[in-house]
Amino acid sequence: MTNALLWVRNDARLDDNPALDGAIGSLSAGGRLTVLFVLDPRLVDHVAPPRRALLIAGLRDLDASLTEFGGRLLVRHGDPAVLVPETAATIGAPDVWVNRSITPFGRSRDQQVQRAIPLRTMDGTTTVPPDQIRTGGNTPYRVFTPYWRSWTDHTTPPTLHPSVDGRIAANHGDGVPDSDTEAPMAGGESAARGRLASFADVIDSGYTEMRDDVTGGVASGLSVDLKYGWLGPRRVLDVVGVGTDDRDAFRRQVAWRDFYAQVMYEWPETLEQPFQPKFSSLQWLDDPGDIEAWKTGATGFPIVDAAMRQLVATGRLHNRLRMVAASFLTKDLLVDWRIGERFFRHHLLDGDTAQNVGNWQWVAGTGADAAPYFRVFNPTTQSRRWDPTGAYIRRWVPELRSLSDRTIHEPSSSSPEELADAGVRLGLDYPAPIIDHGWARDRALAAYGRI
Ligand SMILES: Cc1cc2nc3c(=O)[nH]c(=O)nc-3n(C[C@H](O)[C@H](O)[C@H](O)COP(=O)(O)OP(=O)(O)OC[C@H]3O[C@@H](n4cnc5c(N)ncnc54)[C@H](O)[C@@H]3O)c2cc1C
């Protein structure tokens, strides 16, 4: 009789899970599958409480699903390099089934485990395996558009989860811990499937244009489900389908996710180093006062402040606002993208190393297929364009709520009467801008231009 061990990481789901399929397929008659999650203190002790709450909610959901099939999720606390081989030995599994890790941390952890027991590695985290798509010269793609063209030929349909009824072991070990914080959304595969179905119903009502609407457009909101692996990306593409411009636009976004996973997988050094080495010599200023103002939403640029306050309060942030806030930090303040990247990753509910690093390097102009260095977002213009009535700013920067739709984007350019009427004393109720954008733009262009 052969038993099997599935080690769940960022793939807490039954559906479209190649490692689960492999593990079930390897069982001999009468064999049992143990589904293990290791609460690794190196990870769980360092994430923001809402993210920990989501992780726990996802595990609860998986445990509930496994209970329906007569089993339990086995939860253990500690070092995977010890606990995974130990569990395999206890249940008599010859190897361990996993979905592939993308990040340097995950890969080195897996290598450590692999020294004690073989890992059977499948690809369930990305739509296309991160080492599969190659240029004609057999190298990984550095540019997105040709990658995307090739990607569309490589996507494969998802798998339905195999019959697991009565085949899951029921030892739940330490059990799923309680969370000391309420999860900010319903976590886990069941809720994620519901969100995916709802999004598929509305995608054709203007995803392409509305995904840029920061005040409540039609973006999928599925990045959290993908980050925790409550949804497999192939299932997402399958449910969303093809055949309309909106669906194609959505597929393209999911391809960006694969692209950045590929970049991190092929060039793990980009976690810390610019993808384009020439930018290593860029002189970041890293002024502590500027960094603090950015983190706390006190820069005097209302759209940046609103974004940073929302990020810290909720862990959510629209893509457009991520770009505006990241551009302000790296270009206007000349603060190293790695500082912003860490702060975002700590707070974002969908904070994901490969995606966050890829996007930060894109904004900073140092990355693969990055925005050209001379693209510097003007926060005030962005604010007028994407939040024309100031509704978003009013929500997160309430001290400015009485300013008019015209002046709220740039209180410092308002007349003293307008400010007085709105009850705003610049420098007291709300900060004066910490920098002049035009001047800062020239400074950034000069710093980047020297390279
Ligand atoms: C500075 C910065 C940091 C970011 N950090 C992260 C992060 O840590 N984790 C993360 O998942 N995304 C990150 N993004 C990308 C993007 O902002 C989010 O994926 C998006 O806001 C999620 O919203 P959605 O699910 O409604 O996206 P939709 O517009 O509905 O897109 C569908 C899916 O495509 C993928 N996608 C969309 N845009 C991007 C993109 N630019 N790069 C990679 N994949 C994308 C996501 O998986 C998303 O769920 C970052 C972007 C920026 C500019």
PDBQT file of the ligand as one rigid body, heavy atoms in Angstrom, charges set to zero:
ROOT
HETATM    1  C1  LIG A 501       3.865  49.069  -7.561  1.00  0.00    +0.000 C 
HETATM    2  C2  LIG A 501       2.961  47.884  -7.845  1.00  0.00    +0.000 A 
HETATM    3  C3  LIG A 501       2.985  46.787  -6.999  1.00  0.00    +0.000 A 
HETATM    4  C4  LIG A 501       2.188  45.664  -7.272  1.00  0.00    +0.000 A 
HETATM    5  N1  LIG A 501       2.218  44.587  -6.417  1.00  0.00    +0.000 NA
HETATM    6  C5  LIG A 501       1.476  43.492  -6.688  1.00  0.00    +0.000 A 
HETATM    7  C6  LIG A 501       1.502  42.358  -5.818  1.00  0.00    +0.000 A 
HETATM    8  O1  LIG A 501       2.216  42.325  -4.815  1.00  0.00    +0.000 OA
HETATM    9  N2  LIG A 501       0.705  41.295  -6.135  1.00  0.00    +0.000 N 
HETATM   10  C7  LIG A 501      -0.081  41.288  -7.248  1.00  0.00    +0.000 A 
HETATM   11  O2  LIG A 501      -0.786  40.295  -7.472  1.00  0.00    +0.000 OA
HETATM   12  N3  LIG A 501      -0.118  42.330  -8.092  1.00  0.00    +0.000 NA
HETATM   13  C8  LIG A 501       0.631  43.423  -7.855  1.00  0.00    +0.000 A 
HETATM   14  N4  LIG A 501       0.574  44.513  -8.703  1.00  0.00    +0.000 N 
HETATM   15  C9  LIG A 501      -0.189  44.388  -9.963  1.00  0.00    +0.000 C 
HETATM   16  C10 LIG A 501      -1.625  44.889  -9.918  1.00  0.00    +0.000 C 
HETATM   17  O3  LIG A 501      -1.709  46.154  -9.315  1.00  0.00    +0.000 OA
HETATM   18  C11 LIG A 501      -2.583  43.938  -9.203  1.00  0.00    +0.000 C 
HETATM   19  O4  LIG A 501      -2.409  42.626  -9.671  1.00  0.00    +0.000 OA
HETATM   20  C12 LIG A 501      -4.021  44.374  -9.470  1.00  0.00    +0.000 C 
HETATM   21  O5  LIG A 501      -4.243  45.659  -8.897  1.00  0.00    +0.000 OA
HETATM   22  C13 LIG A 501      -4.963  43.397  -8.889  1.00  0.00    +0.000 C 
HETATM   23  O6  LIG A 501      -6.296  43.827  -9.099  1.00  0.00    +0.000 OA
HETATM   24  P1  LIG A 501      -7.288  42.901  -9.874  1.00  0.00    +0.000 P 
HETATM   25  O7  LIG A 501      -7.174  41.493  -9.378  1.00  0.00    +0.000 OA
HETATM   26  O8  LIG A 501      -8.637  43.545  -9.818  1.00  0.00    +0.000 OA
HETATM   27  O9  LIG A 501      -6.670  42.979 -11.356  1.00  0.00    +0.000 OA
HETATM   28  P2  LIG A 501      -7.310  42.760 -12.783  1.00  0.00    +0.000 P 
HETATM   29  O10 LIG A 501      -7.175  44.009 -13.565  1.00  0.00    +0.000 OA
HETATM   30  O11 LIG A 501      -8.668  42.173 -12.718  1.00  0.00    +0.000 OA
HETATM   31  O12 LIG A 501      -6.287  41.722 -13.450  1.00  0.00    +0.000 OA
HETATM   32  C14 LIG A 501      -6.507  40.310 -13.421  1.00  0.00    +0.000 C 
HETATM   33  C15 LIG A 501      -5.308  39.628 -12.813  1.00  0.00    +0.000 C 
HETATM   34  O13 LIG A 501      -4.176  39.852 -13.640  1.00  0.00    +0.000 OA
HETATM   35  C16 LIG A 501      -3.004  39.991 -12.833  1.00  0.00    +0.000 C 
HETATM   36  N5  LIG A 501      -2.445  41.346 -13.036  1.00  0.00    +0.000 N 
HETATM   37  C17 LIG A 501      -3.104  42.491 -13.309  1.00  0.00    +0.000 A 
HETATM   38  N6  LIG A 501      -2.236  43.519 -13.426  1.00  0.00    +0.000 NA
HETATM   39  C18 LIG A 501      -1.010  42.993 -13.213  1.00  0.00    +0.000 A 
HETATM   40  C19 LIG A 501       0.306  43.538 -13.197  1.00  0.00    +0.000 A 
HETATM   41  N7  LIG A 501       0.552  44.835 -13.415  1.00  0.00    +0.000 N 
HETATM   42  N8  LIG A 501       1.335  42.721 -12.913  1.00  0.00    +0.000 NA
HETATM   43  C20 LIG A 501       1.142  41.397 -12.690  1.00  0.00    +0.000 A 
HETATM   44  N9  LIG A 501      -0.077  40.815 -12.708  1.00  0.00    +0.000 NA
HETATM   45  C21 LIG A 501      -1.129  41.615 -12.953  1.00  0.00    +0.000 A 
HETATM   46  C22 LIG A 501      -3.444  39.827 -11.384  1.00  0.00    +0.000 C 
HETATM   47  O14 LIG A 501      -3.226  38.484 -11.002  1.00  0.00    +0.000 OA
HETATM   48  C23 LIG A 501      -4.919  40.158 -11.444  1.00  0.00    +0.000 C 
HETATM   49  O15 LIG A 501      -5.672  39.564 -10.432  1.00  0.00    +0.000 OA
HETATM   50  C24 LIG A 501       1.356  45.646  -8.430  1.00  0.00    +0.000 A 
HETATM   51  C25 LIG A 501       1.335  46.776  -9.262  1.00  0.00    +0.000 A 
HETATM   52  C26 LIG A 501       2.127  47.877  -8.978  1.00  0.00    +0.000 A 
HETATM   53  C27 LIG A 501       2.090  49.056  -9.922  1.00  0.00    +0.000 C 
ENDROOT
TORSDOF 0
